[in-house]
Amino acid sequence: MGKLRRGQNSRPPAAAAAASLLQSCGRAGDLRRGRALHAHLLLSGAVAASTFLSNHLITMYSHCADTASAVRVFGATPRPNLVSWTTLVAGLTQNSMHRDALAAFAAMRRADVAPTQFALSSASRAAAALAAPLPGAQLHCVGIRLGFDTELFVASNLADMYSKCGLLCEACRVFDQMPHKDAVAWTAMIDGYSKNGNFQAAVLAFRDLKCEGLIGADQHVFCSALSASGGLKDGWLGRSLHCCVIKAGFELETVVTNALLDMYAKSGDLEYASRVVKIDRGGWNVVSGTSLIDGYIEVGRVEEALETYTELRRQGVEPNEFTFSSMIKGCAMQALLEQGTQLHAQVIKTSLISDSFVCSTLVDMYGKCGLISLSIQLFNLIGYQSGIAWNAVINVYAQHGHGWEAIQAFDRMTSSGIRPNHITFVSLLTACSHVGLVDEGLKYFYSMKDEYGIEPKEEHYSCVIDMYGRAGRLDEAEKFISEMPIKPNAHGWCSLLGACRMRGNKELGEIAAQNLMKLEPGNTGIHVSLSGIYASLGQWEDVKAVRKLMRDSRIKKLPGFSWVDANKKTHVFGSEDWSHPQKEQIYKKLEELSERIKEEGYVPDTISLPLNLDDSAKERLLRYHSERIAVAFALISMPATKPIIVKKNLRICADCHSALKFISKVESRDIIVRDNSRFHHFVEGRCSCGDYW
């Protein structure tokens, strides 16, 4: 081929034809044919002499996801030009090699090559994917110097980068400075607001987008807006967005359908959510199924979540880590040990046991089902113990009354470089409260802000009130409340009222009750606790006055229930409940237990019953409390090798606590009771709480 004269096309026809073939291979993802063509070009010497062909080879390999070959071709290019650098940065970003993309962009700058807006946009997407604000800010500076910062394509990516880094103020500044905004730019902002929890701002941005007339431009806009609506739990807004989706013709798009279902599920409108699943002609998928399951779990409809999970498997859809996490969370909420262990087996079969998040939910589930040893064993098997895993194990220790172990776990967590969050401190303070470690708890409470920069929230203040109350330090609790920067929430006042009932502190108890009534006027426990305080002081006229008020206001005491799982069924019992088919055997067992534990030294705690009755009548009432009936049933129904696990909706009373210690001794059985506050492990006449609860 002769030398080209000035002004002639610098690309020979053969090179242009080869470039066209390489483009075809890249579009088709045909790596085998692309490599064969590359080999032919190498043999002919065309590549070594043509930067133009090298650039097409880099593009082809990038499209075929062979970034190693793309990098090798770039390295072998004798004179890489602006297109070469831009193609390399873009190719690495497209293949999720974000750190390499940023390194290539930095090398481009060191080579004194001024980047195009396309290279800058690709590098910005890489910084966004890494949520790396420092490189992102440096890229922004480069964009300003080159005058690209207001270019639509560049600015959209910069705004997206800042929002993904959690820097919404900077994202808004970039967005506001854009002279023109398209659907991509609006989507970046709506998505940024939504992912950073600023749902109201996301909805307002969507409204502004609609005013711009760009509403039908991109289905991703709807997904972001629906996510914000779900975060707000605003069903009315969600249905309005659903109408917009139908008008825009996106209702049958799988990604939009999944977003719709997730929105309805988070809004608690599960009937609409299940309808959306049926609309999708593609049927079930793992995202839609998981969203529906999660929605059922959030509102406590665990049985329907289990049915949805079964239907998902029937449809041939394999659950992912999010599906399992939601299902295991549901089992933990209701202490469904049998279903939880089945899910554990499926997690092992699907090789998701190595997932830190899934394993953390299993730690939590076994802990909430009373099997603390298995919970700790699983935690120790987690390869990378994330903050979620540490929070789970600290909470397990807290709920089971292992305060010092919770503190040791916290120290190990911080020593390993994991920073605690507000959830960590709720569990840690609860652990200290449950075993009377007041001084240690206060130290950790004040370290939240001083050492970790975490501003205490209502729940942390409530834990401290509970800590003082359980320890009987009511004067200090009152002083702490008066100095709090915020008013106690219902849980804080409830903890104080419970402590006043235990200690017979009438004056402070009445103050707590008055404040609690303002926050939760329908809480029947307020009147019951007040009645208990008056009864402990022998003020029976006041007890009558409280009960009259309850009758006049039609306030009914929340009935106590206990339930136990046996023979693949859940058996529920109320106080003095004789509706069970095995009532005669249960009654006989209770009478037998009553005699045996009295021989061992049990004395009924009739003082704990706030009723003006003689001791024999009180003793009869105490004997037939729901937890004792549940334990008696379990003793006659379950193998002697299995621990008895009883769940209760109210706090266990002092007399039942004493009786169950004796029952565990005379029957030589481990008895675990989960009340509405914590776990009690009764073994050989002792309780894990050390009689401090």
GUKE-279538 format. One record per residue (C-alpha): residue in three letters; x, z, y. Coordinates in steps of 0.2 Angstrom, whole numbers. Layout:
GUKE-279538
r/px/pz/py
ala/X/Z/Y .
...
***
This chain:
GUKE-279538
r/px/pz/py
met/0/0/0 .
gly/8/-6/16 .
lys/11/6/31 .
leu/-5/8/42 .
arg/-4/2/60 .
arg/-9/14/74 .
gly/-28/14/77 .
gln/-31/9/58 .
asn/-41/21/47 .
ser/-28/34/41 .
arg/-38/37/25 .
pro/-35/23/12 .
pro/-51/17/3 .
ala/-44/25/-13 .
ala/-43/42/-5 .
ala/-60/41/2 .
ala/-67/36/-15 .
ala/-58/51/-23 .
ala/-65/62/-10 .
ser/-82/56/-14 .
leu/-80/60/-32 .
leu/-73/77/-29 .
gln/-88/81/-18 .
ser/-100/75/-32 .
cys/-91/87/-44 .
gly/-92/101/-32 .
arg/-111/99/-29 .
ala/-114/98/-48 .
gly/-102/112/-52 .
asp/-94/101/-64 .
leu/-77/109/-66 .
arg/-71/100/-81 .
arg/-73/83/-72 .
gly/-66/90/-56 .
arg/-50/95/-65 .
ala/-48/79/-74 .
leu/-49/70/-57 .
his/-37/82/-50 .
ala/-24/78/-64 .
his/-26/60/-61 .
leu/-23/62/-42 .
leu/-7/73/-46 .
leu/0/59/-58 .
ser/-3/46/-45 .
gly/5/57/-31 .
ala/-10/55/-20 .
val/-12/74/-18 .
ala/5/77/-12 .
ala/4/64/1 .
ser/-14/68/7 .
thr/-19/85/16 .
phe/-36/76/16 .
leu/-38/76/-3 .
ser/-31/94/-4 .
asn/-45/100/7 .
his/-58/91/-4 .
leu/-50/99/-19 .
ile/-51/116/-12 .
thr/-69/113/-8 .
met/-73/107/-25 .
tyr/-64/122/-34 .
ser/-73/134/-22 .
his/-90/126/-26 .
cys/-86/128/-45 .
ala/-81/146/-43 .
asp/-63/143/-48 .
thr/-55/152/-33 .
ala/-38/154/-41 .
ser/-36/135/-42 .
ala/-42/133/-24 .
val/-29/145/-18 .
arg/-16/136/-29 .
val/-20/120/-21 .
phe/-20/127/-3 .
gly/-2/135/-7 .
ala/4/118/-13 .
thr/-2/109/3 .
pro/13/105/13 .
arg/5/104/30 .
pro/-12/114/29 .
asn/-22/110/44 .
leu/-37/118/53 .
val/-49/111/40 .
ser/-38/118/25 .
trp/-39/135/32 .
thr/-57/135/36 .
thr/-61/128/19 .
leu/-51/142/11 .
val/-59/156/20 .
ala/-76/149/17 .
gly/-73/147/-1 .
leu/-67/164/-4 .
thr/-82/171/5 .
gln/-94/161/-4 .
asn/-86/168/-21 .
ser/-88/186/-15 .
met/-69/188/-13 .
his/-71/196/3 .
arg/-55/205/5 .
asp/-45/189/1 .
ala/-56/180/14 .
leu/-51/192/27 .
ala/-33/191/22 .
ala/-33/172/23 .
phe/-41/173/40 .
ala/-27/185/46 .
ala/-14/173/39 .
met/-22/159/48 .
arg/-20/168/64 .
arg/-2/172/60 .
ala/1/154/57 .
asp/-5/151/75 .
val/-20/141/70 .
ala/-35/143/81 .
pro/-50/146/70 .
thr/-66/136/71 .
gln/-83/145/73 .
phe/-86/141/54 .
ala/-70/151/49 .
leu/-75/165/61 .
ser/-93/165/54 .
ser/-86/166/36 .
ala/-74/180/40 .
ser/-88/189/48 .
arg/-99/188/33 .
ala/-84/195/22 .
ala/-83/210/34 .
ala/-102/212/33 .
ala/-101/212/14 .
leu/-88/225/14 .
ala/-96/235/27 .
ala/-79/235/36 .
pro/-82/239/55 .
leu/-64/238/60 .
pro/-60/221/54 .
gly/-77/216/60 .
ala/-74/222/78 .
gln/-57/213/78 .
leu/-66/197/73 .
his/-78/200/87 .
cys/-63/201/99 .
val/-57/184/92 .
gly/-74/177/95 .
ile/-74/183/113 .
arg/-57/176/117 .
leu/-62/159/109 .
gly/-79/159/118 .
phe/-88/158/101 .
asp/-97/175/103 .
thr/-113/168/110 .
glu/-113/153/98 .
leu/-129/155/88 .
phe/-121/154/71 .
val/-106/166/75 .
ala/-117/178/84 .
ser/-130/179/70 .
asn/-116/184/58 .
leu/-108/196/70 .
ala/-125/205/72 .
asp/-127/205/54 .
met/-110/212/51 .
tyr/-113/227/64 .
ser/-130/231/56 .
lys/-123/231/38 .
cys/-109/243/45 .
gly/-123/255/52 .
leu/-118/251/70 .
leu/-135/246/76 .
cys/-131/248/95 .
glu/-117/235/94 .
ala/-128/223/83 .
cys/-142/224/97 .
arg/-129/221/110 .
val/-123/205/102 .
phe/-141/200/98 .
asp/-146/203/116 .
gln/-132/192/123 .
met/-137/177/113 .
pro/-144/164/124 .
his/-155/156/110 .
lys/-161/165/94 .
asp/-166/157/78 .
ala/-175/164/63 .
val/-158/168/55 .
ala/-153/179/70 .
trp/-170/188/70 .
thr/-169/191/51 .
ala/-152/198/53 .
met/-159/211/66 .
ile/-175/215/56 .
asp/-165/217/40 .
gly/-152/228/49 .
tyr/-165/239/56 .
ser/-174/241/40 .
lys/-158/244/29 .
asn/-153/258/42 .
gly/-169/267/41 .
asn/-175/261/58 .
phe/-192/254/51 .
gln/-202/255/68 .
ala/-189/245/77 .
ala/-189/232/62 .
val/-208/230/64 .
leu/-206/228/83 .
ala/-193/215/80 .
phe/-204/206/68 .
arg/-218/206/81 .
asp/-206/198/94 .
leu/-201/185/81 .
lys/-219/181/79 .
cys/-221/179/98 .
glu/-206/167/97 .
gly/-216/155/86 .
leu/-203/156/72 .
ile/-214/165/59 .
gly/-214/152/46 .
ala/-195/148/47 .
asp/-188/159/33 .
gln/-195/169/18 .
his/-181/182/20 .
val/-189/187/37 .
phe/-205/192/27 .
cys/-194/202/14 .
ser/-186/212/28 .
ala/-202/215/37 .
leu/-211/221/21 .
ser/-196/232/17 .
ala/-199/241/34 .
ser/-217/242/31 .
gly/-214/250/14 .
gly/-202/262/23 .
leu/-216/267/35 .
lys/-228/269/21 .
asp/-240/259/32 .
gly/-253/251/21 .
trp/-263/243/35 .
leu/-247/235/42 .
gly/-242/229/25 .
arg/-259/221/22 .
ser/-257/212/39 .
leu/-240/206/33 .
his/-247/200/17 .
cys/-260/189/27 .
cys/-245/181/36 .
val/-236/178/20 .
ile/-251/169/13 .
lys/-253/159/29 .
ala/-235/154/28 .
gly/-236/148/10 .
phe/-224/161/3 .
glu/-235/171/-8 .
leu/-230/163/-24 .
glu/-211/164/-20 .
thr/-204/177/-33 .
val/-193/186/-20 .
val/-208/188/-8 .
thr/-219/193/-22 .
asn/-206/207/-27 .
ala/-206/212/-8 .
leu/-225/213/-7 .
leu/-226/224/-23 .
asp/-212/235/-17 .
met/-221/238/-1 .
tyr/-238/242/-9 .
ala/-229/254/-21 .
lys/-220/263/-7 .
ser/-236/264/3 .
gly/-245/272/-12 .
asp/-257/258/-14 .
leu/-253/255/-33 .
glu/-270/246/-36 .
tyr/-264/232/-24 .
ala/-247/233/-31 .
ser/-253/229/-49 .
arg/-263/215/-42 .
val/-248/207/-34 .
val/-240/207/-52 .
lys/-254/197/-59 .
ile/-253/184/-44 .
asp/-235/179/-49 .
arg/-237/164/-61 .
gly/-219/168/-66 .
gly/-225/184/-74 .
trp/-216/200/-74 .
asn/-198/202/-69 .
val/-186/217/-68 .
val/-188/219/-49 .
ser/-207/219/-49 .
gly/-208/230/-64 .
thr/-196/243/-58 .
ser/-205/243/-41 .
leu/-221/247/-49 .
ile/-214/260/-60 .
asp/-205/268/-45 .
gly/-222/268/-35 .
tyr/-230/277/-50 .
ile/-216/290/-51 .
glu/-217/294/-32 .
val/-235/299/-33 .
gly/-233/309/-49 .
arg/-242/296/-60 .
val/-229/297/-74 .
glu/-241/292/-88 .
glu/-245/275/-79 .
ala/-226/273/-76 .
leu/-223/274/-95 .
glu/-237/262/-98 .
thr/-229/250/-86 .
tyr/-212/252/-94 .
thr/-220/248/-111 .
glu/-228/232/-104 .
leu/-212/227/-96 .
arg/-203/228/-112 .
arg/-218/219/-121 .
gln/-216/204/-109 .
gly/-198/203/-115 .
val/-190/209/-98 .
glu/-174/219/-100 .
pro/-174/235/-89 .
asn/-159/237/-78 .
glu/-150/253/-71 .
phe/-164/255/-57 .
thr/-178/254/-70 .
phe/-170/267/-81 .
ser/-166/279/-66 .
ser/-184/278/-61 .
met/-191/282/-78 .
ile/-179/296/-81 .
lys/-183/303/-64 .
gly/-201/303/-69 .
cys/-197/312/-86 .
ala/-187/325/-76 .
met/-202/328/-64 .
gln/-213/333/-78 .
ala/-200/340/-90 .
leu/-204/326/-103 .
leu/-190/330/-115 .
glu/-195/318/-129 .
gln/-198/303/-118 .
gly/-182/307/-109 .
thr/-172/307/-125 .
gln/-179/291/-130 .
leu/-174/283/-114 .
his/-157/291/-116 .
ala/-155/282/-132 .
gln/-161/265/-124 .
val/-148/267/-110 .
ile/-134/269/-124 .
lys/-141/253/-133 .
thr/-140/243/-117 .
ser/-123/249/-112 .
leu/-129/257/-96 .
ile/-123/274/-100 .
ser/-107/271/-91 .
asp/-117/268/-75 .
ser/-114/283/-64 .
phe/-131/283/-56 .
val/-141/282/-73 .
cys/-130/296/-80 .
ser/-133/307/-65 .
thr/-152/305/-67 .
leu/-149/310/-86 .
val/-140/325/-80 .
asp/-154/330/-69 .
met/-167/326/-82 .
tyr/-159/337/-96 .
gly/-157/351/-83 .
lys/-175/350/-78 .
cys/-180/351/-96 .
gly/-170/367/-98 .
leu/-156/360/-109 .
ile/-142/365/-97 .
ser/-128/364/-110 .
leu/-132/345/-113 .
ser/-134/342/-95 .
ile/-116/349/-92 .
gln/-109/339/-107 .
leu/-116/323/-100 .
phe/-109/326/-83 .
asn/-92/329/-90 .
leu/-93/312/-99 .
ile/-96/302/-83 .
gly/-81/291/-79 .
tyr/-82/291/-60 .
gln/-91/307/-54 .
ser/-99/301/-38 .
gly/-108/312/-25 .
ile/-124/309/-33 .
ala/-117/315/-50 .
trp/-110/331/-41 .
asn/-126/334/-32 .
ala/-136/333/-49 .
val/-124/345/-58 .
ile/-124/358/-43 .
asn/-143/357/-43 .
val/-144/360/-62 .
tyr/-133/376/-60 .
ala/-144/381/-45 .
gln/-161/380/-55 .
his/-154/389/-70 .
gly/-147/403/-59 .
his/-128/400/-62 .
gly/-123/403/-44 .
trp/-104/405/-47 .
glu/-103/389/-58 .
ala/-112/380/-43 .
ile/-99/386/-31 .
gln/-85/381/-43 .
ala/-93/364/-45 .
phe/-94/362/-26 .
asp/-75/367/-24 .
arg/-71/354/-38 .
met/-81/341/-29 .
thr/-73/343/-12 .
ser/-56/344/-20 .
ser/-58/327/-28 .
gly/-61/319/-11 .
ile/-80/318/-12 .
arg/-89/324/4 .
pro/-104/334/2 .
asn/-120/329/11 .
his/-136/339/16 .
ile/-143/338/-2 .
thr/-127/346/-9 .
phe/-129/361/3 .
val/-148/363/-1 .
ser/-143/365/-20 .
leu/-128/376/-16 .
leu/-138/388/-4 .
thr/-152/388/-17 .
ala/-139/393/-31 .
cys/-132/407/-20 .
ser/-150/413/-16 .
his/-155/414/-34 .
val/-141/426/-39 .
gly/-139/436/-23 .
leu/-123/429/-16 .
val/-129/431/2 .
asp/-112/432/10 .
glu/-105/417/1 .
gly/-121/407/5 .
leu/-119/411/23 .
lys/-101/406/23 .
tyr/-106/389/16 .
phe/-121/388/28 .
tyr/-110/389/43 .
ser/-97/378/36 .
met/-109/363/36 .
lys/-107/360/54 .
asp/-90/368/57 .
glu/-81/359/43 .
tyr/-91/344/38 .
gly/-101/339/54 .
ile/-118/341/45 .
glu/-132/348/56 .
pro/-142/360/46 .
lys/-160/354/43 .
glu/-176/364/40 .
glu/-173/365/22 .
his/-156/373/25 .
tyr/-163/386/36 .
ser/-177/390/23 .
cys/-164/393/10 .
val/-155/406/21 .
ile/-172/415/24 .
asp/-175/415/5 .
met/-157/421/2 .
tyr/-160/436/14 .
gly/-178/439/7 .
arg/-173/440/-11 .
ala/-159/452/-7 .
gly/-171/463/2 .
arg/-162/461/19 .
leu/-178/458/28 .
asp/-172/464/45 .
glu/-158/451/44 .
ala/-170/438/39 .
glu/-181/442/54 .
lys/-166/442/66 .
phe/-160/425/58 .
ile/-178/418/61 .
ser/-178/423/80 .
glu/-161/415/83 .
met/-165/399/74 .
pro/-164/383/85 .
ile/-180/377/76 .
lys/-195/385/70 .
pro/-196/389/51 .
asn/-206/377/40 .
ala/-219/382/28 .
his/-206/384/14 .
gly/-197/397/25 .
trp/-212/407/30 .
cys/-218/406/11 .
ser/-201/413/6 .
leu/-202/427/18 .
leu/-220/431/13 .
gly/-215/432/-5 .
ala/-201/444/-1 .
cys/-212/455/9 .
arg/-224/456/-6 .
met/-210/461/-17 .
arg/-204/474/-5 .
gly/-221/480/2 .
asn/-217/476/20 .
lys/-234/475/28 .
glu/-229/471/46 .
leu/-217/457/43 .
gly/-228/450/29 .
glu/-243/449/41 .
ile/-232/439/54 .
ala/-226/427/40 .
ala/-244/425/34 .
gln/-250/421/51 .
asn/-237/408/54 .
leu/-239/400/37 .
met/-258/399/40 .
lys/-255/388/55 .
leu/-244/376/45 .
glu/-254/376/29 .
pro/-272/383/32 .
gly/-277/378/14 .
asn/-263/387/5 .
thr/-272/400/-6 .
gly/-256/409/-10 .
ile/-255/416/8 .
his/-271/427/4 .
val/-265/431/-13 .
ser/-248/437/-7 .
leu/-256/447/7 .
ser/-268/455/-5 .
gly/-253/459/-16 .
ile/-244/468/-2 .
tyr/-260/479/2 .
ala/-262/483/-16 .
ser/-244/489/-18 .
leu/-247/501/-3 .
gly/-264/507/-11 .
gln/-273/499/4 .
trp/-288/494/-6 .
glu/-300/492/9 .
asp/-288/479/16 .
val/-288/470/-2 .
lys/-307/469/-1 .
ala/-306/462/16 .
val/-294/448/11 .
arg/-305/444/-4 .
lys/-321/443/6 .
leu/-312/432/19 .
met/-307/421/4 .
arg/-325/420/-3 .
asp/-332/417/15 .
ser/-320/403/18 .
arg/-323/396/0 .
ile/-304/398/-4 .
lys/-301/399/-22 .
lys/-285/406/-30 .
leu/-274/393/-38 .
pro/-276/396/-56 .
gly/-260/398/-66 .
phe/-256/386/-80 .
ser/-242/385/-93 .
trp/-239/371/-105 .
val/-228/368/-120 .
asp/-223/352/-129 .
ala/-226/353/-148 .
asn/-230/340/-162 .
lys/-229/326/-149 .
lys/-242/333/-138 .
thr/-243/343/-123 .
his/-253/359/-125 .
val/-259/367/-109 .
phe/-265/385/-107 .
gly/-273/395/-93 .
ser/-274/414/-91 .
glu/-286/421/-104 .
asp/-289/404/-111 .
trp/-296/403/-128 .
ser/-301/384/-128 .
his/-287/379/-140 .
pro/-292/374/-158 .
gln/-279/387/-164 .
lys/-286/401/-154 .
glu/-288/413/-168 .
gln/-270/411/-174 .
ile/-264/412/-156 .
tyr/-274/428/-153 .
lys/-268/436/-169 .
lys/-250/432/-165 .
leu/-252/439/-147 .
glu/-258/456/-154 .
glu/-244/456/-167 .
leu/-231/453/-153 .
ser/-239/466/-142 .
glu/-237/480/-155 .
arg/-219/474/-160 .
ile/-212/474/-142 .
lys/-220/491/-138 .
glu/-210/498/-153 .
glu/-194/491/-145 .
gly/-198/499/-129 .
tyr/-209/488/-119 .
val/-220/496/-106 .
pro/-233/486/-97 .
asp/-229/484/-78 .
thr/-247/487/-72 .
ile/-241/490/-54 .
ser/-237/472/-52 .
leu/-256/467/-54 .
pro/-265/469/-37 .
leu/-282/475/-44 .
asn/-291/492/-42 .
leu/-293/494/-61 .
asp/-287/507/-74 .
asp/-271/504/-83 .
ser/-279/499/-100 .
ala/-289/485/-91 .
lys/-274/479/-82 .
glu/-264/479/-98 .
arg/-277/468/-106 .
leu/-276/455/-92 .
leu/-257/455/-92 .
arg/-256/452/-111 .
tyr/-266/436/-110 .
his/-256/428/-95 .
ser/-254/409/-98 .
glu/-235/410/-102 .
arg/-238/423/-116 .
ile/-251/412/-124 .
ala/-240/397/-123 .
val/-226/406/-131 .
ala/-237/413/-145 .
phe/-243/396/-149 .
ala/-225/389/-149 .
leu/-220/403/-161 .
ile/-233/398/-174 .
ser/-231/379/-171 .
met/-213/375/-169 .
pro/-198/376/-181 .
ala/-188/392/-179 .
thr/-172/381/-175 .
lys/-180/374/-159 .
pro/-179/383/-143 .
ile/-196/386/-135 .
ile/-198/378/-118 .
val/-213/383/-107 .
lys/-217/376/-90 .
lys/-227/385/-78 .
asn/-235/380/-61 .
leu/-233/397/-53 .
arg/-220/411/-52 .
ile/-218/421/-68 .
cys/-224/439/-65 .
ala/-213/454/-67 .
asp/-223/460/-83 .
cys/-222/443/-92 .
his/-203/443/-88 .
ser/-201/459/-96 .
ala/-212/455/-111 .
leu/-203/439/-114 .
lys/-186/447/-115 .
phe/-193/459/-129 .
ile/-201/444/-138 .
ser/-185/434/-138 .
lys/-177/449/-146 .
val/-190/453/-159 .
glu/-192/435/-164 .
ser/-174/430/-163 .
arg/-179/415/-153 .
asp/-172/407/-137 .
ile/-186/405/-125 .
ile/-184/395/-109 .
val/-197/396/-95 .
arg/-197/384/-80 .
asp/-208/392/-66 .
asn/-211/384/-49 .
ser/-194/391/-43 .
arg/-181/391/-57 .
phe/-177/393/-75 .
his/-177/409/-85 .
his/-167/409/-102 .
phe/-173/423/-113 .
val/-160/427/-127 .
glu/-159/442/-138 .
gly/-168/453/-125 .
arg/-159/447/-110 .
cys/-163/434/-96 .
ser/-151/422/-88 .
cys/-157/428/-71 .
gly/-151/446/-73 .
asp/-168/452/-67 .
tyr/-164/445/-50 .
trp/-177/431/-45 .
***
